[in-house]
Amino acid sequence: MVIPVHDVNPVRRTPWVTYALIAANVFVFLIMPGLAGSVAGDSSLAQLCHLQAFLDHYAAVPQELIHHQMPRVVPTGEVAVGSHGPGCVVGAPGYDKSPALSVLTAMFLHGSWLHLLGNMLFLLIFGNNIEDRLGHVRFAVFYVACGYAAAYGYALANSDSTAPLIGASGAIAGVLGAYLVLYPKARIWVLVPFLIFLPLRLPAWIVLGFWFGLQAVYSSGQGISEAGAVAYLAHVVGFLAGMLIAWPLRPGTPPPPAPRGLLFGRRARPNW
């Protein structure tokens, strides 16, 4: 796996929507109930029950998206002690939930610092150029549309699943798909783990093509033992949606600047 750290593709305008999305994701993560303790490793059962109830309320659930039915019982956030020991109390939901709206709220929920920071890194590196090409308003609409496509695409393939879907990964995958279509030759600085983290500058089509290939393999359950823990299929659907939306914009997209300086350890030819 390669870790992107920077792209050689300057923008013409400040990516305010990208920055706002990053700020919103970080803010929501910090105020999620019960998460601070779980990150520190000292979660109480009450904190975990509260977090589970929060996710069932605001996360997207495939079964709810497809069948438009709320479950009869959900976690209430309270703890009870029974014959088998303490556990989370379940009961009738005390709220009305819109499955369609839950897709939007789920895009701002993350399960860990690693989940959050990984998503925000990709959004920061690749989102600014897509926002620069689309404009602020169209980029915001594009981002949300890719997130919805990813969530519903995953839900259609897993219509009976009750596992909550959270994270901005599907929407950000759409950003990556658009970047591959619009800027395939842009150079991306990446860190490649090979004994140490080796810095390389690679074309976007290699970096993003490799990333998409991994998601496709993982979505089929191959290559890892815990494929079900991450909604890789949502990444695949979001990526393809981003590609399709961006494809008509290819003819009017200015190319990225020609690479200069060192490339794979040797000096690239200057662009005179």
C-alpha positions as CSV (number, residue, x, y, z in Angstrom):
1,M,0.0,0.0,0.0
2,V,1.3,3.5,-0.9
3,I,0.6,6.6,1.2
4,P,0.0,9.8,-0.7
5,V,1.4,12.9,0.9
6,H,1.3,15.6,-1.8
7,D,0.4,16.2,-5.4
8,V,2.2,18.4,-7.9
9,N,-0.9,20.0,-9.3
10,P,-1.5,23.7,-8.2
11,V,-5.0,25.2,-8.0
12,R,-6.3,28.6,-9.1
13,R,-8.6,29.2,-6.1
14,T,-8.8,28.5,-2.4
15,P,-10.7,25.2,-1.9
16,W,-13.0,26.5,0.8
17,V,-15.5,23.6,0.5
18,T,-12.7,21.0,0.9
19,Y,-11.5,22.8,4.0
20,A,-15.0,23.1,5.4
21,L,-15.6,19.4,4.9
22,I,-12.4,18.5,6.7
23,A,-13.3,20.9,9.6
24,A,-16.8,19.5,9.8
25,N,-15.6,15.9,9.9
26,V,-13.1,16.6,12.7
27,F,-15.7,18.6,14.7
28,V,-18.3,15.8,14.5
29,F,-15.7,13.2,15.5
30,L,-14.7,15.2,18.6
31,I,-18.3,15.5,19.8
32,M,-19.4,11.9,19.1
33,P,-20.6,10.5,22.5
34,G,-18.5,7.8,24.1
35,L,-15.7,8.0,21.5
36,A,-13.1,9.8,23.5
37,G,-12.9,7.0,26.0
38,S,-12.8,4.3,23.3
39,V,-9.9,6.1,21.6
40,A,-8.0,6.3,24.9
41,G,-8.6,2.7,25.6
42,D,-10.5,3.2,28.8
43,S,-14.1,3.0,27.6
44,S,-16.8,2.0,30.1
45,L,-19.7,-0.1,29.1
46,A,-21.9,2.9,29.5
47,Q,-19.8,4.9,27.0
48,L,-19.9,2.0,24.5
49,C,-23.7,1.6,24.8
50,H,-24.1,5.4,24.3
51,L,-21.9,5.3,21.2
52,Q,-23.8,2.3,19.8
53,A,-27.1,4.1,20.3
54,F,-25.8,7.2,18.6
55,L,-24.6,5.3,15.6
56,D,-27.8,3.4,15.2
57,H,-29.6,6.8,15.2
58,Y,-27.4,8.7,12.7
59,A,-25.5,6.1,10.7
60,A,-26.8,4.6,7.4
61,V,-28.1,1.0,7.8
62,P,-28.4,-1.0,4.5
63,Q,-31.6,-2.8,5.6
64,E,-33.2,0.5,6.4
65,L,-32.1,2.1,3.1
66,I,-33.5,-0.7,0.9
67,H,-36.6,-1.7,2.9
68,H,-37.4,1.8,4.4
69,Q,-38.3,0.1,7.7
70,M,-37.0,1.0,11.1
71,P,-36.0,-1.9,13.4
72,R,-38.4,-2.7,16.3
73,V,-35.7,-2.5,18.9
74,V,-32.5,-0.4,19.0
75,P,-29.9,0.3,21.7
76,T,-31.1,2.9,24.1
77,G,-27.7,3.9,25.4
78,E,-28.4,2.6,28.9
79,V,-26.8,-0.3,30.7
80,A,-28.6,-3.1,32.6
81,V,-27.3,-6.1,34.6
82,G,-29.0,-9.4,33.7
83,S,-28.4,-13.0,34.4
84,H,-25.6,-13.1,31.9
85,G,-23.9,-10.0,33.3
86,P,-24.1,-6.3,32.3
87,G,-25.2,-5.3,28.8
88,C,-26.7,-2.6,26.6
89,V,-30.4,-2.1,27.0
90,V,-32.5,-2.3,23.8
91,G,-36.0,-0.9,23.3
92,A,-38.4,0.7,20.8
93,P,-36.7,3.6,19.0
94,G,-37.7,6.9,20.6
95,Y,-37.0,8.9,17.4
96,D,-38.1,9.2,13.8
97,K,-35.3,8.4,11.4
98,S,-35.1,9.2,7.7
99,P,-33.0,6.4,6.0
100,A,-32.2,8.7,3.1
101,L,-31.1,11.6,5.3
102,S,-29.0,9.1,7.4
103,V,-26.7,8.7,4.4
104,L,-25.8,12.4,4.7
105,T,-25.2,12.3,8.4
106,A,-23.2,9.0,8.1
107,M,-20.7,10.8,5.8
108,F,-19.5,12.8,8.8
109,L,-19.1,9.9,11.3
110,H,-15.9,8.0,11.8
111,G,-15.0,5.1,14.1
112,S,-11.5,6.0,15.0
113,W,-8.7,8.6,14.6
114,L,-7.1,6.4,12.0
115,H,-10.3,6.2,10.0
116,L,-10.8,9.9,10.2
117,L,-7.2,11.0,9.5
118,G,-6.8,8.6,6.5
119,N,-10.0,10.0,4.9
120,M,-9.1,13.6,5.5
121,L,-5.6,13.1,4.1
122,F,-7.0,11.8,0.8
123,L,-9.6,14.6,0.7
124,L,-7.0,17.3,1.4
125,I,-4.6,16.0,-1.4
126,F,-7.1,15.3,-4.1
127,G,-10.2,17.4,-3.2
128,N,-8.7,20.8,-3.9
129,N,-8.1,20.1,-7.6
130,I,-11.6,18.7,-8.1
131,E,-13.1,21.6,-6.4
132,D,-10.9,24.0,-8.5
133,R,-12.2,22.3,-11.7
134,L,-15.9,22.1,-10.7
135,G,-16.3,25.2,-8.6
136,H,-17.4,25.4,-5.0
137,V,-21.1,24.7,-5.3
138,R,-20.8,22.0,-7.9
139,F,-18.1,20.3,-6.0
140,A,-20.2,20.2,-2.8
141,V,-23.1,18.6,-4.9
142,F,-20.6,16.2,-6.5
143,Y,-19.2,15.1,-3.1
144,V,-22.6,14.4,-1.7
145,A,-23.8,12.6,-4.8
146,C,-20.8,10.3,-4.8
147,G,-21.5,9.5,-1.1
148,Y,-25.1,8.6,-1.8
149,A,-24.1,6.5,-4.8
150,A,-21.6,4.6,-2.6
151,A,-24.0,4.0,0.2
152,Y,-26.9,2.9,-1.9
153,G,-24.7,0.8,-4.1
154,Y,-23.4,-1.1,-1.0
155,A,-26.9,-1.3,0.4
156,L,-28.3,-2.9,-2.8
157,A,-25.6,-5.7,-2.5
158,N,-26.2,-6.1,1.2
159,S,-29.9,-5.4,1.6
160,D,-30.3,-7.5,4.8
161,S,-27.3,-6.0,6.6
162,T,-28.0,-4.2,9.9
163,A,-24.3,-3.1,10.4
164,P,-24.2,0.7,10.5
165,L,-22.3,2.4,7.6
166,I,-20.2,5.4,8.6
167,G,-17.4,7.5,7.1
168,A,-16.7,9.8,4.2
169,S,-14.8,7.1,2.3
170,G,-17.5,6.6,-0.4
171,A,-17.7,10.3,-1.2
172,I,-13.9,10.7,-1.1
173,A,-13.6,7.6,-3.4
174,G,-15.7,9.6,-5.9
175,V,-13.1,12.5,-5.6
176,L,-10.3,10.0,-6.4
177,G,-12.2,8.6,-9.4
178,A,-12.7,12.2,-10.8
179,Y,-9.0,13.0,-10.2
180,L,-8.0,9.9,-12.2
181,V,-10.2,10.9,-15.1
182,L,-9.2,14.6,-15.1
183,Y,-5.5,14.5,-14.0
184,P,-4.1,11.0,-14.8
185,K,-0.6,12.4,-15.5
186,A,-0.4,14.6,-12.4
187,R,2.5,13.6,-10.2
188,I,1.8,12.3,-6.6
189,W,4.4,12.2,-3.9
190,V,3.9,8.9,-2.0
191,L,5.5,7.0,0.8
192,V,6.1,3.3,-0.1
193,P,6.8,1.0,2.9
194,F,10.0,-1.0,1.9
195,L,12.0,-1.6,5.0
196,I,11.7,2.2,5.5
197,F,9.1,4.6,4.0
198,L,10.6,5.3,0.6
199,P,9.4,8.6,-1.0
200,L,8.6,8.4,-4.7
201,R,6.8,10.7,-7.2
202,L,4.4,8.6,-9.3
203,P,1.8,9.4,-11.9
204,A,-1.8,9.7,-10.5
205,W,-2.9,6.9,-12.8
206,I,-0.6,4.5,-11.0
207,V,-1.4,5.6,-7.5
208,L,-5.1,5.8,-7.9
209,G,-5.3,2.8,-10.2
210,F,-3.5,0.7,-7.6
211,W,-5.8,2.0,-4.8
212,F,-8.9,1.2,-6.8
213,G,-7.5,-2.3,-7.6
214,L,-7.0,-3.0,-3.9
215,Q,-10.6,-1.9,-3.1
216,A,-12.0,-4.1,-5.9
217,V,-10.0,-7.1,-4.6
218,Y,-11.0,-6.5,-1.0
219,S,-14.6,-6.0,-1.9
220,S,-14.7,-9.5,-3.2
221,G,-13.4,-10.8,0.1
222,Q,-10.0,-11.8,-1.3
223,G,-6.6,-10.8,0.0
224,I,-7.6,-10.1,3.7
225,S,-9.3,-12.0,6.4
226,E,-11.6,-9.2,7.6
227,A,-13.1,-7.9,4.4
228,G,-16.5,-7.6,6.0
229,A,-15.2,-5.0,8.6
230,V,-14.9,-2.3,5.9
231,A,-17.4,-1.5,3.2
232,Y,-15.0,-1.8,0.3
233,L,-17.8,-2.2,-2.2
234,A,-18.9,1.4,-1.2
235,H,-15.4,2.6,-2.2
236,V,-15.6,0.9,-5.5
237,V,-19.1,2.3,-6.3
238,G,-18.1,5.8,-5.2
239,F,-15.0,5.7,-7.3
240,L,-16.9,4.6,-10.4
241,A,-19.5,7.3,-9.8
242,G,-16.8,10.0,-9.6
243,M,-15.3,8.8,-12.9
244,L,-18.6,8.8,-14.7
245,I,-19.5,12.3,-13.5
246,A,-16.1,13.7,-14.3
247,W,-15.8,12.1,-17.8
248,P,-17.6,14.8,-19.8
249,L,-15.3,17.4,-18.2
250,R,-12.1,15.9,-19.6
251,P,-11.9,18.0,-22.9
252,G,-11.9,21.3,-21.0
253,T,-9.6,20.4,-18.2
254,P,-6.1,22.0,-18.4
255,P,-3.3,19.5,-18.0
256,P,-1.2,19.5,-14.8
257,P,2.2,21.2,-15.0
258,A,5.0,19.2,-16.6
259,P,7.1,17.4,-13.9
260,R,10.4,19.0,-13.0
261,G,13.2,18.0,-10.7
262,L,13.9,14.5,-9.4
263,L,11.7,11.6,-10.6
264,F,12.5,8.0,-9.5
265,G,15.9,9.2,-8.4
266,R,16.9,10.9,-11.7
267,R,16.4,14.4,-13.0
268,A,13.4,14.8,-15.3
269,R,13.9,16.8,-18.6
270,P,13.1,20.5,-18.2
271,N,10.0,21.9,-19.9
272,W,11.5,24.8,-21.9
